[in-house]
Amino acid sequence: MSAEKPLFVGYDLDYMLLDTDKFFYDGVLPVLSEAFGLRAGVFRNQMNQFRRKFGPANDYDFFGHVAMLGLSPDEVEGVLTDKVKGDHLLRPGAKQLLEIQRANGSTEAIVTLGETRYQHFKVGSVPALEGIPVHAIREPKGPYMARMFPDEEGYHVDDQEIHGQPAGIKHIQVISRKTRHAIEGAYSDIPDLLAHGPADLVQLK
């Protein structure tokens, strides 16, 4: 990597940095049930009505879902913001990976597929992600990064395959329970990446 500028490190959000199931099923859903009297099982059964397939992924419109139930999305977000928050929502090892990049002065970005408001809400629930620019998109990540980060040098860390990214950004795959296909050289989890990944990504300068 070039010594003239900071290392670029991009991250996927769902199931990569964020333990999305813990965030939603252990955090969001119990608070919805307690604060608004929603039945968790009924809510879960309705979720597929608000999922949409768009190119590379499925999109869940959480705030559209709560609005359909007659709730104010702003009120729901306010209550959840107070009650669903913490670095414990990250996958094991993610906070350490983030701390290394901060200490090394890396240029960071979250590139995530999904509905903009909901993705920003998730990021805002994790203090360790504060200040990282969020790109919530509905298109393949590789070509998007090629447009947005054409001259960056570094890595993009994701649990899915990425194709078409700029030449200077190497794809790092870390397997999650949502990984559809593991590429050669994929890491089993974030601690595995921290133990065996590229030195400029996982070691302090």
matplotlib code that plots the C-alpha trace (Angstrom):
import matplotlib.pyplot as plt

x = [0.0, 1.1, 2.9, 1.7, -1.9, -3.8, -4.9, -8.5, -10.7, -14.3, -16.7, -19.9, -22.4, -24.9, -23.5, -20.0, -19.4, -22.9, -24.4, -27.7, -29.7, -28.6, -29.4, -32.9, -34.1, -32.5, -32.6, -35.2, -38.0, -38.2, -38.3, -41.0, -43.0, -42.5, -42.9, -45.6, -47.4, -46.6, -46.6, -43.1, -44.3, -46.9, -44.4, -41.9, -44.5, -45.2, -41.6, -41.6, -44.3, -41.6, -38.7, -37.9, -35.4, -33.2, -30.3, -27.7, -29.7, -33.0, -34.1, -36.2, -38.2, -38.4, -39.8, -42.4, -43.4, -43.9, -45.8, -48.2, -49.0, -50.0, -46.9, -44.9, -41.5, -40.0, -41.3, -40.2, -36.7, -36.5, -37.5, -35.1, -32.3, -32.4, -32.7, -30.9, -27.3, -23.8, -20.7, -21.9, -24.0, -20.9, -19.6, -16.7, -13.4, -15.1, -14.4, -10.7, -10.5, -12.1, -9.8, -6.7, -7.9, -8.6, -5.2, -3.5, -5.4, -7.1, -9.7, -12.9, -16.2, -19.3, -20.7, -24.0, -27.0, -30.4, -32.9, -31.1, -32.9, -32.8, -29.1, -28.1, -30.2, -28.3, -24.9, -26.1, -26.8, -23.1, -20.8, -17.7, -19.0, -19.5, -17.9, -17.5, -19.2, -22.1, -23.0, -26.4, -26.9, -29.1, -26.7, -23.7, -20.9, -17.9, -19.0, -20.2, -16.9, -15.1, -17.1, -16.8, -13.3, -11.4, -8.0, -8.1, -5.7, -6.6, -9.3, -13.0, -14.1, -17.3, -19.0, -20.1, -18.3, -17.5, -16.7, -15.7, -14.2, -11.3, -7.9, -6.5, -9.0, -8.6, -11.6, -11.3, -14.0, -14.9, -17.5, -20.8, -23.9, -25.2, -22.2, -23.5, -20.1, -16.7, -13.9, -10.4, -8.6, -11.7, -11.4, -13.6, -14.4, -13.0, -10.6, -9.2, -8.7, -7.0, -4.7, -3.8, -4.8, -2.6, -0.2, -1.2, -4.8, -4.6, -1.4, -0.8, 1.8]
y = [0.0, 3.6, 5.3, 8.8, 8.5, 6.6, 3.1, 2.8, 0.3, -0.3, -2.4, -4.2, -3.7, -6.5, -9.8, -8.4, -5.7, -5.8, -8.9, -8.1, -10.9, -9.7, -6.1, -6.9, -10.0, -9.3, -5.5, -4.0, -6.5, -6.8, -3.0, -2.7, -5.3, -3.6, 0.0, -0.3, -3.5, -5.3, -9.1, -10.2, -13.3, -11.4, -8.7, -11.3, -13.0, -9.7, -8.9, -10.6, -8.2, -5.4, -7.3, -6.4, -8.1, -5.5, -6.9, -8.2, -8.4, -8.2, -5.0, -4.7, -1.5, -1.5, 2.0, 1.3, -1.7, 0.2, 2.9, 0.3, -0.7, 2.9, 3.9, 7.0, 6.1, 9.1, 8.0, 4.4, 5.5, 7.8, 5.1, 2.5, 5.0, 5.3, 1.6, -0.3, 0.9, -0.4, -1.9, -5.3, -5.3, -5.8, -9.2, -10.5, -8.9, -6.0, -3.4, -4.3, -4.1, -0.7, 0.5, -0.5, 1.6, 4.6, 4.3, 3.9, 6.8, 4.7, 6.2, 4.3, 3.8, 1.6, 0.4, -1.4, -2.6, -1.5, 1.2, 4.4, 5.4, 1.9, 1.4, 4.7, 3.8, 0.6, 2.4, 5.0, 2.3, 1.4, 4.0, 2.4, 3.2, 6.9, 9.2, 6.5, 7.7, 5.4, 4.6, 2.9, 1.6, -0.5, -1.7, -4.1, -2.8, -3.3, -1.0, 1.5, 1.6, 1.9, 5.1, 6.5, 5.4, 5.1, 6.1, 4.6, 1.8, -0.7, -3.2, -3.8, -6.3, -8.2, -11.5, -11.8, -11.9, -8.6, -8.1, -5.0, -2.9, -0.5, -2.1, -0.5, -2.0, -5.7, -7.7, -9.4, -12.0, -12.9, -15.7, -15.2, -17.4, -15.4, -16.1, -17.6, -18.6, -18.6, -17.6, -19.0, -17.3, -16.3, -15.9, -17.9, -14.9, -11.6, -13.0, -15.2, -12.1, -10.2, -13.2, -13.9, -11.0, -8.5, -6.7, -3.2, -4.0, -5.8, -4.5, -1.2, 1.0]
z = [0.0, -0.7, 2.2, 1.0, 2.3, 5.0, 4.5, 3.3, 5.2, 4.2, 6.2, 5.6, 8.4, 8.7, 10.0, 9.5, 12.0, 13.6, 15.1, 13.4, 15.0, 18.5, 17.6, 16.4, 18.2, 21.6, 21.4, 19.1, 19.3, 23.1, 23.4, 20.8, 22.8, 26.1, 25.0, 22.4, 23.4, 20.2, 20.2, 19.1, 17.3, 15.2, 14.4, 13.2, 11.0, 9.3, 8.5, 5.1, 3.9, 4.2, 2.6, -1.0, -3.3, -5.0, -7.1, -4.6, -1.4, 0.5, 2.0, 5.2, 5.6, 9.4, 9.7, 7.0, 9.1, 12.3, 10.4, 9.0, 12.6, 13.3, 15.2, 14.6, 13.1, 14.9, 18.3, 17.8, 16.8, 19.8, 22.2, 20.6, 20.5, 24.3, 24.9, 22.2, 22.3, 23.0, 21.5, 22.7, 19.6, 17.5, 16.5, 18.6, 17.5, 15.6, 18.2, 18.3, 14.5, 14.6, 17.4, 15.3, 12.4, 14.6, 16.2, 12.8, 11.2, 8.5, 6.3, 7.1, 5.4, 6.0, 2.7, 3.5, 1.5, 2.7, 3.4, 4.3, 7.6, 9.1, 8.2, 9.8, 12.8, 13.2, 12.9, 15.4, 18.0, 18.3, 19.8, 18.3, 14.8, 15.6, 13.0, 10.3, 7.0, 6.1, 2.5, 2.5, -1.1, -3.2, -5.9, -6.0, -3.8, -6.1, -8.9, -6.3, -4.6, -7.9, -8.5, -5.0, -4.0, -7.3, -6.0, -2.5, -1.4, 1.3, 2.0, 2.1, 4.8, 4.1, 4.8, 1.1, -2.2, -3.8, -7.4, -9.4, -6.7, -7.6, -8.1, -5.0, -2.6, -1.8, -0.7, 2.7, 3.4, 7.0, 7.2, 9.0, 9.2, 6.3, 4.0, 0.7, -0.7, 1.0, -1.3, -1.1, 1.8, 3.7, 7.5, 9.8, 12.0, 13.0, 15.6, 12.8, 10.7, 13.6, 14.2, 10.5, 8.4, 6.5, 8.8, 7.7, 8.5, 11.8, 13.5, 15.1, 13.4]

ax = plt.figure().add_subplot(projection="3d")
ax.plot(x, y, z, "-o")
ax.set_aspect("equal")
plt.show()
